[in-house]
Amino acid sequence: MLLLGSCSAAEKVTNLFSKPTILPCPDYRILADAANYTTFRPGTGRDLTDVDVEGNFDNMRLSCKTNLDKETKIGTMDVEVILDFIAQRGPANTTRKATFPYFVSVANMDKKILYREEFDVSVSFEGNRTGLGFRNAPITLELDLKPNITGEDYVIYTGFVLTPEQLKHNRARRRQVTQ
């Protein structure tokens, strides 16, 4: 009887590695209104010479690992989110440093936010550098899977955390580009 139990465990391990369940990652979006981050020096000036820092999202990538019970079709999907940023130091920046607050959220197909978390990423502009590209530390999200809910039933959103003034600035700048 002990031998039979060992064979059963060996079969389970073999099945686990020989037939992995691979499901598509969720869709993802960088929100257009929150894709840029600009800060200005204190005061009312808002021209090019008043810019402290500017940040943009350059790319967003997901990698997914499915942890699914093959019989019940219930489990989880670990989604690793990696974001590439571009930062520009403006003429008003005297510290040669910048911090960019951003968020990652998960929504269902009805656009109901199921999870949202904010992060900060800080950079230093070494020497004469006024621009640089950088990547966040990977963020891992765990999504629930059920027979009728797969990774395709979720959407991952990201953007910068903006003040109302920054949001207004982004929308005005986008209108200028589209005209």
C-alpha positions in Angstrom: 0.0 0.0 0.0 2.9 2.4 0.7 4.3 1.6 -2.7 0.9 2.5 -4.4 0.8 5.9 -2.5 4.4 6.6 -3.8 3.4 6.0 -7.4 0.4 8.2 -7.0 2.5 11.1 -5.7 5.0 10.5 -8.6 2.2 10.6 -11.1 0.9 13.9 -9.6 4.4 15.4 -9.9 4.8 14.1 -13.4 1.5 15.5 -14.5 2.2 18.9 -12.8 5.4 19.3 -14.8 4.4 17.6 -18.0 1.2 19.5 -18.6 1.4 23.0 -17.1 -1.6 25.2 -17.4 -0.7 28.4 -19.3 -3.3 31.1 -19.4 -3.0 34.5 -21.0 -2.0 37.5 -18.9 -4.5 40.2 -18.2 -4.7 43.2 -20.6 -3.0 46.3 -19.4 -3.2 50.1 -19.9 -1.1 53.2 -19.1 -3.8 55.8 -18.5 -3.3 58.6 -21.0 -4.3 61.4 -18.5 -1.8 60.0 -15.9 1.0 59.0 -18.3 3.0 62.2 -17.6 4.3 63.7 -14.4 5.5 67.3 -14.3 6.4 69.4 -11.2 7.2 73.1 -11.3 9.2 75.3 -8.9 7.0 76.9 -6.2 5.2 80.0 -7.4 2.8 80.8 -10.3 5.3 80.4 -13.2 4.5 77.5 -15.5 6.8 78.0 -18.5 9.7 75.8 -19.5 12.1 77.5 -17.1 9.9 76.7 -14.2 9.9 72.9 -14.8 11.5 71.0 -11.9 11.1 67.4 -13.2 9.2 65.6 -15.9 8.5 61.9 -16.0 6.9 59.6 -18.5 6.1 55.9 -18.8 8.1 54.3 -21.6 6.8 50.8 -21.4 4.8 48.3 -19.3 5.4 44.6 -19.3 3.6 41.7 -17.5 4.7 38.2 -16.9 2.3 35.7 -15.5 2.5 32.4 -13.7 -0.7 30.3 -13.2 -1.2 28.2 -10.1 -4.4 26.3 -11.0 -5.9 23.1 -9.8 -6.4 21.1 -13.0 -9.6 19.5 -11.7 -11.5 22.3 -10.1 -10.0 25.1 -12.3 -9.6 27.2 -9.2 -6.4 28.9 -8.3 -4.4 32.1 -8.7 -2.3 33.9 -11.3 0.8 35.7 -10.1 1.3 38.8 -12.3 4.7 40.5 -12.3 4.4 44.1 -13.4 7.5 45.9 -14.7 7.4 49.6 -15.7 10.0 51.5 -17.6 10.2 55.3 -17.0 11.9 58.2 -18.6 12.8 61.2 -16.4 14.0 64.7 -17.4 15.5 67.2 -15.0 14.1 70.7 -15.7 15.9 74.0 -15.3 14.3 74.7 -11.9 15.7 71.4 -10.4 18.6 72.3 -8.1 18.7 69.0 -6.1 19.5 66.7 -9.0 16.9 64.3 -7.5 13.3 63.4 -8.2 10.6 61.2 -6.8 7.7 59.9 -9.0 4.6 58.6 -7.3 2.6 56.1 -9.4 -0.1 53.5 -8.9 -0.9 50.1 -10.1 -4.5 48.9 -10.0 -6.5 45.8 -11.0 -10.0 46.1 -12.4 -12.5 43.6 -13.7 -14.1 43.8 -17.1 -16.8 46.1 -15.7 -14.0 48.6 -14.8 -14.6 48.1 -11.1 -11.4 48.6 -9.2 -10.6 45.5 -7.2 -7.2 46.6 -5.9 -5.0 49.7 -6.0 -1.7 50.5 -4.5 0.6 53.5 -4.7 4.4 53.4 -5.0 7.3 55.9 -5.2 10.3 55.6 -7.4 13.2 58.0 -6.8 16.1 58.9 -9.1 19.3 61.0 -9.0 20.7 62.8 -12.0 24.4 62.2 -11.7 26.9 64.7 -13.1 25.6 66.7 -16.0 22.8 64.3 -16.8 19.4 65.9 -17.4 17.6 62.8 -18.6 17.6 59.1 -17.8 15.6 55.9 -18.2 15.0 53.5 -15.3 12.8 50.6 -14.2 10.8 50.0 -11.1 11.3 47.0 -8.8 9.0 44.3 -10.0 5.5 44.3 -8.4 3.7 41.0 -8.0 -0.1 40.9 -8.0 -2.1 37.8 -7.2 -5.3 37.4 -9.1 -8.0 34.9 -8.2 -9.0 32.4 -10.9 -12.1 30.3 -11.2 -13.7 28.2 -13.9 -15.4 31.2 -15.3 -12.7 33.8 -14.4 -9.3 33.8 -16.1 -6.5 36.4 -16.5 -8.4 37.8 -19.5 -11.2 38.9 -17.1 -8.9 41.5 -15.5 -7.2 44.7 -16.6 -4.1 46.1 -15.0 -3.9 50.0 -15.0 -1.0 52.2 -14.1 -0.3 55.9 -14.1 1.3 58.7 -12.0 -0.5 59.9 -8.9 -1.3 63.5 -9.8 -2.6 66.6 -8.1 -5.7 68.2 -9.7 -3.3 70.9 -11.2 -1.0 68.2 -12.7 -4.1 66.4 -14.2 -5.3 69.7 -15.7 -1.8 70.4 -17.1 -1.7 66.9 -18.7 -5.1 67.3 -20.3 -4.3 70.7 -21.7 -1.0 69.4 -23.1 -2.8 66.4 -24.7 -5.4 68.8 -26.3 -2.5 70.8 -27.8 -1.0 67.7 -29.3 -4.3 66.5 -30.9 -5.1 69.9 -32.4 
